[in-house]
Amino acid sequence: MKDSPPSSVVTTYSSSTAVRAALLYAGFVVGYGVSTDAKLQTTVASLSKETLKKPLDDAWFKKRLRSSRPNPHDLPTHLTLTDLRENQLC
């Protein structure tokens, strides 16, 4: 049997850029979650891209560049946008 990442999914009502970036920096592949009565967008994350129905796309990464809070406040300074994008594409 081939080793593969677990198929568990983390879900949150937050759709903030900083929360999504934090999940990316933590090593998750991040995607758009389903809307709810209270929220137009939510967030899902997994260790496997195949687990997500709609991973974050280029539009989100471009939006992140314009965000007033593109990162979590405690982000290590050596990490870059390229690090995030490469993790998402794997």
C-alpha positions as CSV (number, residue, x, y, z in Angstrom):
1,M,0.0,0.0,0.0
2,K,1.4,3.4,-1.0
3,D,2.0,5.9,1.8
4,S,-0.3,8.9,1.4
5,P,-1.2,11.8,3.6
6,P,-4.3,11.5,5.8
7,S,-7.5,12.7,4.3
8,S,-8.7,14.7,7.3
9,V,-9.9,18.2,6.7
10,V,-9.6,21.2,8.9
11,T,-12.6,23.6,8.6
12,T,-13.1,27.1,9.9
13,Y,-15.7,29.8,9.4
14,S,-12.9,32.3,8.8
15,S,-12.0,33.4,5.3
16,S,-9.4,36.0,6.4
17,T,-6.3,36.2,4.4
18,A,-4.1,36.0,7.5
19,V,-5.8,32.8,8.7
20,R,-5.5,31.2,5.2
21,A,-1.8,32.2,5.1
22,A,-1.2,30.8,8.5
23,L,-2.6,27.4,7.4
24,L,-0.4,27.5,4.3
25,Y,2.7,28.4,6.3
26,A,1.8,25.5,8.7
27,G,2.1,23.1,5.7
28,F,-1.6,22.6,4.8
29,V,-3.0,22.9,1.3
30,V,-5.8,25.4,1.7
31,G,-9.1,25.8,-0.2
32,Y,-12.4,27.6,-0.3
33,G,-15.0,26.1,2.0
34,V,-18.8,26.0,1.5
35,S,-20.9,29.1,2.2
36,T,-23.2,29.1,5.2
37,D,-26.2,31.2,6.3
38,A,-23.8,33.5,8.1
39,K,-20.7,33.5,5.9
40,L,-20.3,33.7,2.1
41,Q,-16.9,32.0,2.3
42,T,-15.3,29.6,4.7
43,T,-11.9,27.9,4.7
44,V,-10.9,24.2,4.5
45,A,-7.4,22.8,4.8
46,S,-5.8,19.4,4.4
47,L,-2.4,17.7,3.9
48,S,-3.6,16.4,0.6
49,K,-4.7,18.6,-2.4
50,E,-6.9,15.8,-3.6
51,T,-9.0,16.1,-0.5
52,L,-10.1,19.6,-1.3
53,K,-12.8,20.4,-3.8
54,K,-11.7,23.9,-4.5
55,P,-8.0,24.8,-3.6
56,L,-7.0,28.4,-3.4
57,D,-6.3,29.8,-6.8
58,D,-4.1,32.4,-8.4
59,A,-6.8,35.0,-7.8
60,W,-6.5,34.5,-4.0
61,F,-2.7,34.8,-4.1
62,K,-3.0,38.1,-6.1
63,K,-5.6,39.3,-3.6
64,R,-3.2,38.5,-0.8
65,L,-0.7,40.9,-2.2
66,R,-3.2,43.7,-1.9
67,S,-4.4,42.8,1.6
68,S,-3.7,45.1,4.6
69,R,-3.1,41.9,6.7
70,P,-1.6,39.3,4.3
71,N,0.1,37.3,7.1
72,P,-0.4,36.2,10.6
73,H,1.2,38.7,13.1
74,D,3.7,36.1,14.3
75,L,4.9,35.0,10.9
76,P,8.6,34.1,10.7
77,T,10.3,36.7,8.6
78,H,12.3,34.2,6.4
79,L,9.1,32.8,4.8
80,T,7.9,34.3,1.5
81,L,4.9,34.3,-0.8
82,T,6.8,31.9,-3.1
83,D,7.0,29.4,-0.2
84,L,3.2,29.6,0.2
85,R,2.5,29.2,-3.5
86,E,4.9,26.3,-4.0
87,N,3.3,24.4,-1.0
88,Q,-0.1,24.9,-2.5
89,L,0.9,23.6,-5.9
90,C,2.5,20.4,-4.6
